Amino acid sequence: MNKTKLNCSLNDTTELRNLIIENPGLPLLIFCGEDSWHDEYPYEQADVRRVGIEELTLYNDYWLDKDDYEEKLADNLSDEEEYKNLSDKKYNRMIKEKVAGTEFVKAIVIYVG
């Protein structure tokens, strides 16, 4: 019989288990990177890259943390007619106000692949 130890996606589940036990009310989000599927089989094993608690918002079909959301929002709105005449200071303040008014979801996040 082959005694080779098989490589699992997550060999030690302690961190994930503790996050779930300590935060049972949080949702679970799983993000799969491009290395998680090679189009050969309908399901393939992939490695877990990172596990943690994050606060994210959904923007244009992408989940983003506050810093990435603020940057993306600032880039996307910079060409809008209603904001073109704002000074940099007023524009940045407006972006920060929009970020502050945005709903973020606190979740246990698993990055795969």
C-alpha positions as CSV (number, residue, x, y, z in Angstrom):
1,M,0.0,0.0,0.0
2,N,1.2,3.5,-0.8
3,K,2.2,5.4,2.3
4,T,2.7,8.8,0.6
5,K,0.9,11.6,2.4
6,L,-1.6,13.3,0.1
7,N,-1.5,17.0,-0.2
8,C,-4.7,18.6,1.0
9,S,-6.0,22.1,0.3
10,L,-5.8,23.1,3.9
11,N,-3.7,20.7,6.0
12,D,-4.4,22.5,9.4
13,T,-7.9,23.7,9.9
14,T,-7.2,25.3,13.3
15,E,-7.2,28.9,12.1
16,L,-10.4,28.4,10.1
17,R,-12.1,26.5,12.8
18,N,-11.3,29.1,15.4
19,L,-12.6,31.9,13.2
20,I,-15.9,30.1,12.7
21,I,-16.2,29.2,16.4
22,E,-15.3,32.7,17.6
23,N,-17.6,34.4,14.9
24,P,-20.5,32.0,14.3
25,G,-22.7,34.8,13.0
26,L,-20.4,36.0,10.2
27,P,-21.1,34.9,6.7
28,L,-18.4,32.9,4.8
29,L,-17.1,34.2,1.5
30,I,-14.9,32.0,-0.7
31,F,-12.9,33.6,-3.5
32,C,-11.3,31.5,-6.2
33,G,-8.3,32.7,-8.1
34,E,-7.4,31.9,-11.7
35,D,-5.1,29.1,-10.5
36,S,-8.0,27.3,-8.8
37,W,-9.4,25.8,-12.0
38,H,-7.7,24.5,-15.1
39,D,-10.8,23.7,-17.3
40,E,-9.9,20.0,-17.5
41,Y,-12.4,18.7,-14.9
42,P,-15.6,20.2,-13.5
43,Y,-14.1,20.3,-10.0
44,E,-10.4,20.5,-9.1
45,Q,-8.5,20.7,-5.9
46,A,-6.9,24.0,-5.1
47,D,-4.8,25.3,-2.3
48,V,-6.1,27.7,0.3
49,R,-3.9,30.8,0.1
50,R,-5.3,32.9,3.0
51,V,-8.1,32.8,5.6
52,G,-9.2,35.8,7.7
53,I,-11.9,38.2,8.7
54,E,-12.4,41.1,6.4
55,E,-14.9,43.9,5.7
56,L,-15.9,44.1,2.1
57,T,-18.4,45.7,-0.2
58,L,-19.8,44.7,-3.5
59,Y,-19.0,47.2,-6.2
60,N,-19.6,46.5,-9.9
61,D,-19.7,42.7,-9.3
62,Y,-16.4,42.8,-7.4
63,W,-15.9,42.4,-3.6
64,L,-13.5,45.2,-2.4
65,D,-12.1,46.2,0.9
66,K,-12.3,49.9,2.0
67,D,-9.0,51.0,0.5
68,D,-9.6,49.3,-2.8
69,Y,-13.1,50.5,-3.0
70,E,-12.1,54.1,-2.3
71,E,-9.4,53.9,-5.0
72,K,-11.7,52.3,-7.6
73,L,-14.5,54.8,-6.8
74,A,-12.1,57.8,-7.2
75,D,-10.9,56.4,-10.5
76,N,-14.4,55.7,-11.8
77,L,-16.0,59.0,-10.8
78,S,-13.1,61.2,-11.9
79,D,-14.5,61.6,-15.5
80,E,-18.1,62.2,-14.4
81,E,-19.4,65.7,-15.4
82,E,-20.8,66.6,-12.0
83,Y,-17.3,66.2,-10.3
84,K,-15.0,67.7,-13.0
85,N,-15.1,71.2,-11.5
86,L,-14.3,70.1,-7.9
87,S,-10.9,70.9,-6.4
88,D,-8.8,67.8,-5.5
89,K,-9.5,68.5,-1.8
90,K,-13.3,68.7,-2.4
91,Y,-13.2,65.6,-4.7
92,N,-11.3,63.6,-2.1
93,R,-13.7,64.7,0.6
94,M,-16.7,63.7,-1.5
95,I,-15.1,60.2,-2.2
96,K,-14.4,59.7,1.6
97,E,-18.1,60.6,2.3
98,K,-19.3,58.1,-0.2
99,V,-17.1,55.4,1.2
100,A,-18.3,56.3,4.8
101,G,-21.9,55.9,3.6
102,T,-21.3,52.5,1.9
103,E,-22.4,49.3,3.5
104,F,-19.5,46.8,4.2
105,V,-20.0,43.2,5.1
106,K,-17.8,41.7,7.9
107,A,-17.2,38.1,6.8
108,I,-14.9,35.1,7.2
109,V,-13.0,35.1,3.8
110,I,-11.2,32.2,2.3
111,Y,-8.9,32.8,-0.8
112,V,-8.4,29.7,-2.9
113,G,-6.0,29.1,-5.8
